[in-house]
Amino acid sequence: MKDLGHGANVEYIAKLYDKNPKDIIDFSSNINPKVIPNLEKYILEGLEECRSYPDINYTNLKNNISKYINVKSDFIIPGNGATEIIYLLMKSIGKKIAILNPTFSEYERSAKLSGLEVINLALDEKKQFGIDLDYIKANIEKFDSLFVCNPNNPNGKVKDLKELLDLMKANNKLLIVDETFMEFVGDEEKYSLVKFIDKYENLFILKAVTKFFGMPGLRLGYGLTSNKEIIEKIYNYKEPWTINSFADTLSNYIFTDKKYIKDSKDYYINERKYMLQELRNIKNIVVYDSDTNFLLIRLNTKRANAIKVELLIKGNILVRDASNFICLDDSYIRIAIKSHEENKILIKYMKDLLGD
């Protein structure tokens, strides 16, 4: 299989370096370490439902999501992870798409596989990878739609996109926003554009359930839009029964577990502060601000692949070499924020290898 250049390749790395996969602490994938209470019970309930086909219309699932985010169920398109929605969306929009980089590589890959012309635009690294509206205006005639990740992967910084949304509407352009990591943001309501879905038909939002709720193997995500034309086109391409009974069953419980949601948000608010403070004590690196469950780091004295190998060999720690992100080079790595004990292990080895 083609190497798509993502993190979470523990099995491959373990085999390559003769390691036991269970011994590796995976800081390359951005997953909440907290486990939903009663998960085993819900899985067994889902197992019972496996004897029947899932509802082809996903009525129960859409209703659960609708209550969770306060959006009409008709505006919700469930998918086998947010990635399925990305690939379906690319088949359903105009032929010229701009992507703000550095960001998740599947946006460009899915666009090109669907025959779209990709215009790669750059975020401003000097301003915490911010968006320059004048820069967007200068390039706005080059594209039909603009793809932005918010909070952005790989740097994790959230942005206020309301002015950008209005600019796109005024120019009759589609704004696609990946809010996969939005639930990790402390002030989520301020930054999420979900509240504008019913008012802006030029807005499409992507969400992933499995990042924040710590179950990437579940493969559950969804798209949001009030644009009936796009919804119809997506369903023309969408395969039936792509979401399994486990995901459908779990949706009955995870969205209403307010304690889990609050505890997770509070944990990341505090743990981000701890990680930023500790890592910024290391002189030979630059650590970018983040509002999510991962941090982007620029190395001043070592290369990304070298530190990745050293951390793996000496500490059984796997980090993400971020050099294959457009607009980044081989001085960048990305690390997840995991449990406090695991984070302490990472910080120890980072200090040992890069100096206090």
Secondary structure, DSSP 4 states (H G I P E B T S, - for coil): ------S--HHHHHHHTT--GGG-EE-SS----PPPTTHHHHHHHHHHHTTSPPPTT-HHHHHHHHHHHT--GGGEEEESSHHHHHHHHHTSS-SEEEEEES--THHHHHHHHTTPEEEEEE-BGGGTSB--HHHHHHHGGG-SEEEEESS-TTT------HHHHHHHHHTT-EEEEE-TTGGGSTTHHHH--GGGTTT-TTEEEEEESTTTTT-GGG--EEEE---HHHHHHHHHHPPTT-S-HHHHHHTTTGGG-HHHHHHHHHHHHHHHHHHHHHHTT-TTEEE---SSSEEEEEESSS-HHHHHHHHHHHH-EE-EE-TTSTT--TTEEEEE---HHHHHHHHHHHHHHH--
